């Protein structure tokens, strides 16, 4: 609790300093544009296929679970079956 409050205060002070100092603001925007943004784009490109696979697996698991059970009657069972199927598919 104390550490998070301390970090929040440090970030607020840093943001205030950044807002007041045009030279620092220019350096920060340059660093974001030249270093952080390209790295973030590269990481997103690497992560995107895995996210798509997980999304497709979740869709299939929900579709399979809903085809076996009535949604109105067994929604808890449907969610549990979809969860089990997803969990088992990621263990392979």
N, C-alpha and C positions, 0 to 999 in steps of 0.2 A: 504494500500500500504506500509506504513512505517513498520507495524507489520510483514508483510510477508517478507520484506527485512531483518528485524532484525532476524526473525526466520531462514531464509536461512543462514545468517551469523553465527548464533550460531551453526547450524547444520554443516556448513563447518568447523568451528573451532573444533567441537567435532569429526568429521570424521578425521581431520588431527591429532588430539591427539591420536585417536584410531589407526591410521596407524603407528604412531611413537612409541607407547608404547606397547611392547610385552605382558607385564603383564596385562594391561587393555584389550588388544585384546583377551587374553585367558579367562579372566573373562566374557567378552561380549559374546564370542562364547559359553561358558558354559551356560550362562543365556539363550541365544537363544535356545540352544539345550534342556535344561531341563525345561524351563518355557514357553517360547513363542511358540515354535513349537508344543508341545502337546495341548496347548490351541487353537491354530489356527486349528489344525486337528480336535479337538472336535467341534469347531464352524462350520467348513466346513461340518462335518457329519450332524450337525443339519440343516444347511442351504440348503444342496444339494437336499432333496426332494422337497422343495418349489421352488427351481430354476427349477427342472425338470418339475414340474407341470406348472409353468409359461411358460416354453419353449413349452410344449405340447399344452397349451391353445393358444399360439401365432401361432403355426403351424396350428391348427384346424381353427382358425379365418381367417388366410390368405387363407387356402384352400377353406373355405366356400365363402369368398369374391371373390376369383378368379373364382370359379365355376359359380357364378351368373353374372359376367361381363367379357367382353373382356379386357385382360390386356393391349393391345396396345391402346385401345380407352379410357378406363376409369381408368387409373392407380391411379389418385387422389381419385376417388370414392372408389376404392378397398381398398386403405390404410385407408381412413376415416371409411369405414364399418368395417374393421378389428379392428381399434382402438376402435370404439364404442362397438363392441362385447367384446373385452378384458376388457374394462372399466366396462361394465355391468356385466361381469362374476366375476369380483373382488369385486363388491359391495355385492354380495350374501353372 
